Structure formats: C-alpha cells, structure tokens
Amino acid sequence: MPSLPSVLNYIKTGKFQAIAISSAKRSSAAPEIPTIAETYPDCVGEVWVAIFAPIGVNSEVVKKIQVAMDKTMSKAGGT
C-alpha cells in the first residue's frame, strides 16, 4: 500500500481516486479523503515491516540491525 505523500500528486491531479486512508484521523494534507473507520468503524489498519539479510549473515550484524530497529521503533512509538 503506498503512502499518502507518494501518491498525493496523482490524487490532486485526478490520476488516482482516493477511497479512504488507514490513519485514525483524516490527513491535513488531504482532508477530503475519509478514513476507513468512517465507513467501517471496526476496521483496524496495521503496518507490517520486515528487514531481510542474506542467509549466513554474521550474528553481530544481525544484533546491530536489531538494536537500530529497536531504537527507531521506540522513537516512533512502535514498541
């Protein structure tokens, strides 16, 4: 699913039609686009994020990535 900033120009120029956004509130960048919850109140949107590495990657590299992701997600309120 694309992010709103990546498709906003296409929406504004009429190349895409936005049906709804998955955030809890309407976006200030496009307040005319309703949220999914406005139509489907019990709908919950979640984002799945994955990081991949080659088979056999060094365990110290994996640990560095885990520490960096933990730090990033805690700043974003993800943990």
Secondary structure, 3 states (H helix, E strand, C coil): CCCHHHHHHHHHCCCCCCCCECCCCCCCCCCCCCEHHHHCCCCCCCCCCCCCCCCCCCHHHHHHHHHHHHHHHHHCCCC
